Amino acid sequence: MKIVIRYLSKEFFTFFFISLITFLTIYMVVEFFGKIDNFLEANVPINVALSYFLYKIPLSIQQLIPVSVLISVMLVLGIMNKHNEILALKNCGLSLFNLSYPLVAISILIGIGSFFLSESIVPITSPMANNIWDIQVEKRDSKGAYKLSHLWYKGKGSIYQIRSYDSKKNIIEGFSIFFLDKDFTLTKRIDAKKATWLNNRWYLKDGLIQKIEPDGSRTSVTFTSHTIQLPEGPQNFERSMKAPEEMSFWELRKYTRKISEEGYDSTRYQVDLHIKIAFPFICPVLALVGIPLALRRKKGGISLGITIGIGLSFLYLLTFGLSRSLSMSGVLPPILGAWIANLLFSFFGTYLMLAEEM
C-alpha cells in the first residue's frame, strides 16, 4: 500500500503543479492584456505595472488551487483507469477507499496551505495591488484611514467617521460627519445610525444634529429621518474600506464582533468570516466528487478530464456564489450560506463513491 500511496502522491503533485502553473499563466496573461492599456494611458512606470501583477499572484494562486486539485484527481485516476491500473489494484484486494484516502488527505493538506496563504501573504499583497490600481492608474487620492474599529475619511470641509459600509446596497451603519471651517474648527456634527445613498443624496435615519456656535454653545436636534446633499458619495468611501481578502481571519473576526456588539448589521462580514474557513475545504470536497467520476470513464484522456474538472469547478463556484448572495441578502443564515455548497457537493461525492463501490 505504501508503494501505491507514493505513486498516487507523485502523480497527483505532478499534475497539480502543472495545472496550477498553467491556469496561473493563462489568468495573468489575460489580466495583463486586459489592463496594460490602463497603465500605459496613466503613464505608470513599467516597474510599478509589473509590481501590480506580481502582487496579484498570491490571491490568484489561492483562487486557482481548488480547480487544480480537482483536475489533478481527475487526471491521475482517469489515466490509471484508462490503462486498467485501477482494475489491477482492485484485483489485488484494494478497495475504492484505499485508493481515495491518500488523494483526499493530500487535498486536505493543500486546503490548509491555502488557508495559511490567505492569512499570511494575501492580506499583504492584495492591498498593495489595490493601492497601485487606485492611486497610480485611477488617480484616486486616498484620503481615508481604515481602522478595525471604523473608517475615517477627510472630505471637503468635513471629516467622516464610518462604522461599516455595504458597497452593494450603498448603506452605511454608524455614520458621523464633522463639519469644519477654514480654521479647522468644528462648527457642526451629524450622527446617524444608518445612511443610505439614493439619487445623489444621503438619507439619514435615527440621528442627532449638533451646531456649535462661535461662543462655544451648542444646539441639538434629534431626527428620525434627514436628507442631506454632500460632495462625497459611496465611491469615496468604498476605496478606503478594506476588502475581506485584505484582512486576516482574526482581523475580520474582531471587526465583525465589534460591529455586532454595537448593534449594527454585521451580516455581510459574518458571511465573509465563515467563507474564510469554508473556502479551503473546497479542495477535499472537489476531490471527493472527482474520484468516482474519474473512475467511471475510460475514454477521453487528459482533454476530457480537464473539461469535466473545469465544468465541475464552474458549477461549484456558481453554487457557492449563489448561496453567498442569499446570505448577504438575509435569506440564509451566514454560516449556512458559506457552507451549503460544501455540504451539497460532499453529499454528491459520497453518493457517487458509494454507488461506485457497489
C-alpha positions as CSV (number, residue, x, y, z in Angstrom):
1,M,0.0,0.0,0.0
2,K,2.9,2.4,0.7
3,I,4.1,2.0,-2.9
4,V,0.6,2.9,-4.1
5,I,0.4,5.9,-1.9
6,R,3.8,7.1,-3.1
7,Y,2.8,6.6,-6.7
8,L,-0.5,8.4,-6.3
9,S,1.2,11.3,-4.4
10,K,3.9,11.7,-7.1
11,E,1.4,11.6,-10.0
12,F,-1.0,14.0,-8.1
13,F,1.6,16.6,-7.3
14,T,2.9,16.4,-10.9
15,F,-0.4,17.2,-12.4
16,F,-1.3,19.7,-9.6
17,F,1.7,21.9,-10.2
18,I,1.3,21.7,-14.0
19,S,-2.4,22.6,-13.7
20,L,-1.7,25.4,-11.2
21,I,1.1,26.9,-13.3
22,T,-0.9,26.6,-16.5
23,F,-4.0,28.2,-15.1
24,L,-2.0,30.9,-13.3
25,T,-0.2,31.7,-16.6
26,I,-3.4,31.9,-18.5
27,Y,-5.0,34.1,-15.9
28,M,-2.1,36.5,-15.6
29,V,-1.8,36.8,-19.4
30,V,-5.5,37.7,-19.7
31,E,-5.1,40.1,-16.7
32,F,-2.0,41.7,-18.3
33,F,-3.6,42.3,-21.7
34,G,-6.8,43.4,-20.1
35,K,-5.2,46.1,-18.0
36,I,-1.9,47.1,-19.7
37,D,-3.7,49.8,-21.7
38,N,-4.8,51.4,-18.5
39,F,-1.3,51.5,-17.2
40,L,0.0,53.0,-20.4
41,E,-2.7,55.7,-20.6
42,A,-1.9,56.6,-16.9
43,N,1.8,56.8,-17.7
44,V,2.6,54.4,-14.9
45,P,6.3,53.3,-14.9
46,I,6.8,49.7,-16.2
47,N,8.3,48.6,-12.9
48,V,5.2,49.7,-11.0
49,A,3.0,48.0,-13.5
50,L,4.9,44.7,-13.1
51,S,4.7,45.1,-9.3
52,Y,0.9,45.2,-9.6
53,F,0.8,41.9,-11.5
54,L,3.3,40.3,-9.1
55,Y,1.2,41.4,-6.1
56,K,-1.9,39.8,-7.7
57,I,-0.2,36.4,-7.9
58,P,-0.8,35.1,-4.3
59,L,-4.6,35.8,-4.4
60,S,-4.8,34.3,-7.9
61,I,-3.0,31.2,-6.7
62,Q,-5.4,30.8,-3.7
63,Q,-8.4,31.1,-6.0
64,L,-7.0,28.6,-8.6
65,I,-5.9,25.9,-6.1
66,P,-9.3,24.1,-5.8
67,V,-9.7,23.7,-9.6
68,S,-6.1,22.5,-9.8
69,V,-6.8,19.9,-7.1
70,L,-10.0,18.6,-8.9
71,I,-8.3,18.4,-12.3
72,S,-5.3,16.6,-10.8
73,V,-7.5,14.0,-9.2
74,M,-9.4,13.5,-12.4
75,L,-6.3,13.1,-14.5
76,V,-4.4,10.8,-12.1
77,L,-7.3,8.3,-11.6
78,G,-8.7,8.8,-15.2
79,I,-5.4,7.9,-16.8
80,M,-4.9,5.0,-14.4
81,N,-8.4,3.8,-15.1
82,K,-7.9,4.1,-18.9
83,H,-4.8,1.8,-18.7
84,N,-6.6,-0.7,-16.4
85,E,-4.3,0.1,-13.5
86,I,-7.3,0.6,-11.2
87,L,-8.7,-2.8,-12.2
88,A,-5.4,-4.4,-11.4
89,L,-5.2,-2.7,-8.0
90,K,-8.8,-3.8,-7.2
91,N,-7.9,-7.4,-8.2
92,C,-5.1,-7.1,-5.6
93,G,-7.6,-6.5,-2.9
94,L,-7.6,-2.7,-2.8
95,S,-11.0,-1.0,-2.3
96,L,-12.1,2.4,-3.6
97,F,-11.5,3.8,-0.1
98,N,-7.9,2.6,-0.2
99,L,-7.4,4.4,-3.5
100,S,-9.2,7.5,-2.4
101,Y,-8.0,8.4,1.1
102,P,-4.4,9.3,0.0
103,L,-5.8,11.8,-2.5
104,V,-8.4,13.2,-0.1
105,A,-5.7,13.5,2.6
106,I,-3.4,15.4,0.2
107,S,-6.2,17.7,-0.8
108,I,-6.9,18.5,2.9
109,L,-3.2,19.4,3.4
110,I,-3.4,21.6,0.3
111,G,-6.6,23.3,1.6
112,I,-4.8,24.0,4.9
113,G,-1.9,25.5,2.9
114,S,-4.4,27.6,1.0
115,F,-5.8,28.9,4.3
116,F,-2.4,30.0,5.6
117,L,-1.7,31.6,2.3
118,S,-4.9,33.7,2.7
119,E,-3.9,34.5,6.2
120,S,-0.2,35.4,5.7
121,I,0.6,36.6,2.2
122,V,-2.6,37.6,0.6
123,P,-3.6,40.3,3.2
124,I,-0.2,41.9,2.5
125,T,0.0,41.8,-1.3
126,S,-3.7,42.4,-2.1
127,P,-3.8,46.0,-0.6
128,M,-0.5,46.7,-2.4
129,A,-2.0,45.7,-5.7
130,N,-5.3,47.7,-5.0
131,N,-3.3,50.8,-4.0
132,I,-1.3,50.7,-7.2
133,W,-4.5,50.4,-9.3
134,D,-6.5,53.1,-7.3
135,I,-3.7,55.7,-6.9
136,Q,-1.4,55.1,-9.9
137,V,-3.9,54.1,-12.5
138,E,-7.3,55.5,-11.5
139,K,-5.6,58.6,-10.0
140,R,-7.7,58.5,-6.8
141,D,-6.2,60.2,-3.8
142,S,-6.5,58.1,-0.8
143,K,-7.9,60.3,2.0
144,G,-9.2,57.6,4.1
145,A,-7.6,55.9,7.2
146,Y,-9.0,52.5,7.8
147,K,-9.0,51.0,11.3
148,L,-10.6,47.8,12.6
149,S,-13.0,49.9,14.7
150,H,-14.0,52.4,12.0
151,L,-13.1,54.3,8.9
152,W,-12.0,58.0,8.9
153,Y,-12.3,60.0,5.7
154,K,-11.3,63.6,5.0
155,G,-13.8,65.4,2.7
156,K,-14.2,68.9,1.5
157,G,-14.6,70.9,4.7
158,S,-15.6,67.8,6.7
159,I,-14.4,64.6,8.2
160,Y,-16.4,61.4,8.1
161,Q,-16.4,58.5,10.6
162,I,-18.0,55.2,9.3
163,R,-18.6,52.1,11.3
164,S,-19.5,49.7,8.5
165,Y,-20.3,50.1,4.8
166,D,-22.2,47.8,2.4
167,S,-20.9,48.8,-1.1
168,K,-23.6,46.7,-2.8
169,K,-26.6,48.4,-1.1
170,N,-24.8,51.7,-0.6
171,I,-25.8,51.6,3.1
172,I,-23.6,52.9,6.0
173,E,-24.1,51.8,9.6
174,G,-22.8,54.2,12.2
175,F,-22.3,57.5,10.2
176,S,-20.8,60.7,11.7
177,I,-20.0,63.9,9.9
178,F,-17.8,66.6,11.4
179,F,-18.1,70.0,9.6
180,L,-15.1,72.3,9.9
181,D,-14.4,75.9,9.0
182,K,-11.3,77.2,7.2
183,D,-9.5,77.4,10.6
184,F,-10.3,73.7,11.2
185,T,-12.7,74.5,14.0
186,L,-15.7,72.2,14.5
187,T,-18.9,74.0,13.5
188,K,-21.4,71.2,13.2
189,R,-21.8,67.5,13.8
190,I,-24.3,65.0,12.5
191,D,-24.6,61.5,13.8
192,A,-26.9,58.8,12.3
193,K,-27.4,55.1,13.0
194,K,-27.9,54.5,9.2
195,A,-27.2,56.3,6.0
196,T,-28.5,55.3,2.5
197,W,-27.2,56.8,-0.8
198,L,-30.1,57.4,-3.2
199,N,-30.5,59.9,-6.1
200,N,-27.1,61.6,-5.2
201,R,-28.2,62.3,-1.6
202,W,-27.7,60.8,1.8
203,Y,-30.8,59.7,3.6
204,L,-30.1,59.5,7.3
205,K,-32.1,57.7,9.9
206,D,-32.3,57.9,13.7
207,G,-29.7,60.6,14.5
208,L,-28.6,63.8,16.1
209,I,-27.6,67.2,14.7
210,Q,-25.4,69.4,16.8
211,K,-24.4,73.0,15.9
212,I,-21.5,74.7,17.6
213,E,-21.7,78.5,17.8
214,P,-18.6,80.7,17.9
215,D,-19.1,81.3,21.6
216,G,-18.9,77.5,22.2
217,S,-22.6,77.0,22.9
218,R,-24.4,74.0,21.3
219,T,-27.9,73.4,20.0
220,S,-29.0,69.8,19.4
221,V,-31.8,68.4,17.4
222,T,-32.8,64.7,17.1
223,F,-34.3,63.3,13.9
224,T,-35.8,60.0,12.7
225,S,-35.1,60.9,9.1
226,H,-33.0,63.6,7.5
227,T,-31.8,64.2,3.9
228,I,-28.5,65.9,3.1
229,Q,-26.5,66.5,-0.1
230,L,-22.8,66.1,0.3
231,P,-19.8,66.3,-2.1
232,E,-18.7,62.8,-1.0
233,G,-20.6,59.7,-2.2
234,P,-20.2,56.0,-1.8
235,Q,-17.3,55.8,-4.3
236,N,-15.2,57.9,-1.9
237,F,-15.6,55.6,1.0
238,E,-15.5,52.3,-0.9
239,R,-11.9,52.6,-2.0
240,S,-10.8,53.3,1.6
241,M,-12.5,50.2,3.1
242,K,-10.7,47.0,3.3
243,A,-11.9,44.1,1.2
244,P,-12.3,40.8,3.0
245,E,-9.2,39.3,1.3
246,E,-7.2,42.2,2.6
247,M,-7.9,41.1,6.2
248,S,-6.9,38.0,8.1
249,F,-9.4,35.8,9.7
250,W,-8.7,37.2,13.1
251,E,-8.9,40.8,11.9
252,L,-12.3,40.2,10.3
253,R,-13.5,38.3,13.3
254,K,-12.6,41.1,15.6
255,Y,-14.2,43.7,13.3
256,T,-17.4,41.6,13.0
257,R,-17.7,41.2,16.8
258,K,-17.3,44.9,17.4
259,I,-20.0,45.8,14.8
260,S,-22.4,43.2,16.3
261,E,-21.8,44.4,19.9
262,E,-22.6,48.0,18.9
263,G,-25.9,47.0,17.4
264,Y,-25.1,47.4,13.7
265,D,-25.9,44.9,10.9
266,S,-22.8,42.6,10.6
267,T,-24.4,40.1,8.2
268,R,-22.1,40.8,5.3
269,Y,-19.0,40.5,7.5
270,Q,-20.3,37.3,9.2
271,V,-20.7,35.7,5.7
272,D,-17.2,36.7,4.7
273,L,-15.9,35.4,8.0
274,H,-17.4,32.0,7.5
275,I,-16.2,31.9,3.9
276,K,-12.6,32.3,5.0
277,I,-13.0,28.9,6.8
278,A,-15.2,27.3,4.2
279,F,-13.2,28.1,1.2
280,P,-10.1,25.9,1.9
281,F,-12.5,22.9,2.3
282,I,-13.3,23.2,-1.4
283,C,-10.2,21.2,-2.1
284,P,-11.2,17.9,-0.3
285,V,-14.8,18.4,-1.3
286,L,-14.0,18.6,-5.0
287,A,-11.5,15.7,-4.7
288,L,-14.3,13.6,-3.2
289,V,-16.5,14.4,-6.2
290,G,-13.8,14.0,-8.8
291,I,-12.6,10.5,-7.6
292,P,-15.7,8.5,-8.6
293,L,-16.3,10.5,-11.7
294,A,-12.7,9.7,-12.9
295,L,-13.2,6.0,-12.2
296,R,-16.4,5.9,-14.2
297,R,-14.9,6.8,-17.5
298,K,-12.3,5.1,-19.7
299,K,-12.3,7.3,-22.8
300,G,-11.4,10.9,-23.4
301,G,-8.0,11.0,-21.6
302,I,-6.5,14.3,-20.5
303,S,-8.7,16.6,-22.6
304,L,-11.9,15.1,-21.2
305,G,-10.6,15.2,-17.6
306,I,-9.7,18.9,-17.9
307,T,-13.1,19.6,-19.4
308,I,-15.0,17.8,-16.7
309,G,-12.8,19.4,-14.0
310,I,-13.4,22.9,-15.3
311,G,-17.1,22.2,-15.6
312,L,-17.5,20.9,-12.1
313,S,-15.4,23.8,-10.7
314,F,-17.7,26.3,-12.5
315,L,-20.8,24.6,-11.2
316,Y,-19.4,24.6,-7.7
317,L,-18.4,28.3,-7.8
318,L,-21.9,29.1,-9.2
319,T,-23.5,27.3,-6.2
320,F,-21.0,29.0,-3.9
321,G,-21.7,32.5,-5.3
322,L,-25.5,32.0,-5.2
323,S,-25.5,30.8,-1.6
324,R,-23.2,33.7,-0.6
325,S,-25.6,36.2,-2.2
326,L,-28.6,34.7,-0.5
327,S,-26.8,35.0,2.9
328,M,-25.8,38.6,2.1
329,S,-29.5,39.4,1.5
330,G,-30.5,37.7,4.7
331,V,-32.4,34.8,3.1
332,L,-29.9,32.2,4.5
333,P,-28.0,32.3,7.8
334,P,-24.4,33.4,7.3
335,I,-22.9,30.1,8.3
336,L,-25.3,28.1,6.0
337,G,-24.6,30.4,3.1
338,A,-20.9,29.8,3.4
339,W,-21.1,26.1,3.9
340,I,-24.1,24.9,1.8
341,A,-22.0,24.4,-1.4
342,N,-19.5,22.3,0.5
343,L,-22.4,20.2,2.1
344,L,-24.2,19.7,-1.2
345,F,-21.1,18.6,-3.1
346,S,-19.9,16.4,-0.2
347,F,-23.2,14.5,-0.2
348,F,-23.0,14.3,-4.0
349,G,-19.4,12.9,-3.9
350,T,-20.3,10.5,-1.1
351,Y,-23.3,9.2,-3.1
352,L,-21.1,8.7,-6.2
353,M,-18.4,6.9,-4.1
354,L,-21.0,4.5,-2.5
355,A,-22.5,3.8,-6.0
356,E,-19.1,3.1,-7.4
357,E,-18.2,0.8,-4.6
358,M,-21.3,-1.2,-5.2
